[in-house]
Amino acid sequence: MARTIPLALTALGAVGILVGGAAIATADDRGAARPKEKPTVVVPGNQAAADASLLSAHTQVTGDSVVVHPGQNVSAAVLCPSGQVPTGGGGTTSAFRIFLTDSYPSGSAWIVRGTNTNNVDESIRAYAVCTTP
């Protein structure tokens, strides 16, 4: 029994050191002030972008809703403003039983196709994110 008590105290002491060490490390991490870096736009040659136009927002355009009758696969399109091209896009549906089967750029338009598996009319709508090339 005399031997068990020192081993138990040693084990508890080791746990106390580990827990205390973790608490100190956590307190140090919370108290340390870390500077936050702002993201930059990088252009060829690894130079930070000086031109503010590179940071400007892209235009998002949304097309009209297109009715898709039960069992049909129909396309919907949206055109970018004059002089712009799509850099991305997609589509939305009116319900969960109509599925987008395609989504792709074509010239200055973004096109989506949808298949209606419901027994009532549904709709799809295309959208695009456009920019000046």
C-alpha positions in Angstrom: 0.0 0.0 0.0 2.8 2.4 0.8 4.1 1.9 -2.7 0.7 2.6 -4.4 0.3 6.0 -2.9 3.5 7.5 -4.3 2.7 6.1 -7.7 -0.8 7.6 -7.6 0.6 10.9 -6.5 3.2 10.9 -9.3 0.5 10.1 -11.9 -1.7 12.9 -10.6 1.3 15.3 -10.6 2.1 14.4 -14.2 -1.6 15.0 -15.2 -1.5 18.3 -13.4 1.7 19.4 -15.2 0.1 18.5 -18.6 -3.1 20.2 -17.8 -1.4 23.3 -16.4 1.0 23.4 -19.4 -2.0 23.3 -21.8 -3.7 26.0 -19.9 -0.6 28.2 -20.1 -0.2 27.6 -23.9 -3.9 28.3 -24.5 -3.7 31.6 -22.5 -0.6 32.6 -24.4 -2.3 31.8 -27.8 -5.4 33.9 -26.8 -3.4 36.8 -25.6 -1.0 37.1 -28.5 -1.9 39.7 -31.1 -1.5 38.5 -34.6 -1.6 40.9 -37.5 -4.1 39.9 -40.1 -3.0 40.1 -43.7 -5.3 41.5 -46.3 -5.6 39.4 -49.6 -4.1 41.0 -52.6 -4.5 40.4 -56.3 -1.4 39.1 -57.9 -0.5 39.7 -61.5 2.1 38.0 -63.7 5.6 38.6 -62.3 4.3 38.3 -58.7 3.6 42.0 -58.3 0.7 43.2 -56.2 -2.0 44.7 -58.3 -2.0 48.5 -58.4 -5.0 48.8 -60.7 -8.2 49.1 -58.7 -10.3 47.9 -61.7 -8.9 44.4 -61.1 -10.7 44.4 -57.8 -14.1 45.7 -59.1 -17.1 43.5 -58.8 -18.4 41.4 -61.6 -21.9 41.9 -63.0 -24.5 39.2 -62.1 -27.4 38.9 -64.5 -30.5 36.6 -64.3 -32.6 35.4 -67.2 -36.3 35.0 -67.5 -38.1 31.9 -66.1 -38.7 29.2 -68.7 -41.6 26.8 -68.2 -40.7 23.1 -68.4 -43.7 20.8 -69.0 -43.8 17.3 -67.3 -41.3 14.9 -68.9 -39.5 17.6 -71.0 -35.9 18.8 -71.1 -35.8 22.5 -71.9 -33.0 25.2 -72.0 -32.9 28.7 -70.5 -30.3 31.3 -71.4 -29.2 34.7 -70.1 -27.0 37.2 -72.0 -24.2 39.2 -70.5 -24.4 43.0 -71.0 -22.9 44.3 -74.3 -19.1 43.9 -74.3 -19.0 41.4 -71.5 -18.6 37.6 -71.3 -19.6 35.1 -68.7 -16.9 33.9 -66.3 -19.4 31.6 -64.5 -23.0 30.9 -64.1 -25.7 28.4 -63.2 -29.4 28.1 -62.8 -32.3 27.8 -60.4 -35.4 25.6 -60.4 -38.9 26.1 -59.1 -39.1 22.8 -57.3 -37.2 19.7 -56.2 -38.5 17.4 -59.0 -36.9 19.4 -61.8 -33.2 18.8 -62.4 -30.5 20.9 -64.1 -28.8 18.6 -66.6 -26.4 21.1 -68.2 -24.8 24.4 -67.4 -22.3 26.0 -69.7 -21.2 29.3 -71.4 -21.8 29.9 -75.1 -20.4 33.2 -76.5 -21.8 36.0 -74.4 -24.6 33.8 -72.9 -24.9 31.2 -70.1 -27.2 28.3 -70.8 -28.8 25.8 -68.5 -31.0 22.8 -69.4 -33.5 21.2 -67.0 -35.6 18.0 -67.0 -39.0 18.1 -65.3 -39.7 14.7 -63.5 -42.8 16.1 -61.8 -46.4 15.7 -63.2 -47.0 19.5 -63.2 -45.3 22.4 -65.0 -42.1 23.7 -63.4 -39.6 26.3 -64.4 -35.9 27.0 -64.7 -33.9 30.2 -64.8 -30.3 30.8 -65.9 -27.9 33.3 -64.3 -24.4 34.4 -65.2 -21.5 36.3 -63.7 -20.1 38.6 -66.4 -16.9 40.6 -66.9 -15.2 42.6 -69.6 -12.6 40.4 -71.3 
